[in-house]
């Protein structure tokens, strides 16, 4: 055997054989299986589309002359961008037909009676090429997603780099993830990244502030009322359920959440039959969950359902090497919002950055950079003074543009808080689209975490 066919035996390729001749189909199956291939055989070209949808092969081997749909017609119908390579085999082959088949996108053309060694070699080369194409596509997609994460989760320290890799590894799974980290480390940002980089980013993302859940109104709000409202959990079906600050959830509500997660169904108030729901569960806390369970504040059985994977977000005090990068980024971001040149970090600013403990983490640093930018707007200020300030600078807007921006920030912030982080509901209440709302949040420098 050639090297290609030996590789097929070591790492079995999957070939789809299409031939209306039962004896020929069986002959090809016997040859390919003996060479270590996984074989699916079909008698009609019309069956190929369903097979490609359910279990796409590495390569297609098809006869040319078949009733109903010929091999050439099948070739013409395939989407060459996504379909596996196709090799045609025929007893009616001639040079013009072979040339036309290659021009139409066939990988190869083999005449009957075929020479087994050549057939196996051509198929193995086609299958290898297809796998390499898919491998390159997956690598490009992973690099694209990683570059996106670089912009979302800024930082070069090992802890944040490892976190980005963990997010990529977990994004397309359905595993329950528990996010642990101090306040302000970006737990909801990570939850959104897990959702947005998954297989279905357009599906709903429902964030629940567990401290705000009431056992008395839980079923009506979460499960819905028959004939009146669907409930928030049903609206989130197919997407992600984010349980923020899970240790603050009332015990009775914990029991009901556990039942939903275990049964994957809800029973609306007044309904006679449950309604199936399906969502990925991501939870977050700034507490020690083991201690919370030992104290009886978090059900042990609920914790077991939530902590399949635990990701720990490093506090900013452990990311000293990221401070300058983050501060520079936030200063540039707010400088664009307030339409001024970004303040530069001088030696005193750098010393202040490194001397502070950052108990509020990235959220605190972001707010400090906003205060520094506002001070620069008036022609003064320093990062050290911005750090010492307990509250943002009370600045009366000097321009209409700044006044409008301040009004929009207040209005959008209230809407997001009133709707508990449900961005679709906040956008509807404001009378704007979800995309417009997202654009304004970025432009105005709003921090959704700080509003909830």
ABEGO torsion letter per residue (X at the ends): XBAAAAAAAABBBBBBBBBABAAAAAAAAAAAAAAGBBBBBBABAAAAAAAAAABBBABBBBBABBBGBBAAAAAAABBAAABBBBBBBBAABBAAAAAAAAAAGBABBBBOBBBAAAAAAAAAAAAAAAAAAAAAAAAAAAAAAAAAAAAABBEABAAAAAAAAAAAAAAABABBBBBBEBBGAGAAAAAAAAAAABABAABBBBBBBAAABBAAAAAAAAAEBBGABAEAAAAABGBBBBBBGAAABBAAAAAAAAAAAAAGBBBBBGBABBBBBBBBBBBBBABBAAAAAAAGABBAAAAAAAAABBBBBBBAAAAAAAAAAAAAAAAAAAAAAAGBBBBBBBAAAAAAAAABAGAAEAAAAAAAAAAAAAAAAAGBEBAAAAAABABBBBBBBABAAAAAAAAAAAAAAAAAAAAGGBAAAAAAAAGBBAAAAAAAAAAAGBBAAAAX
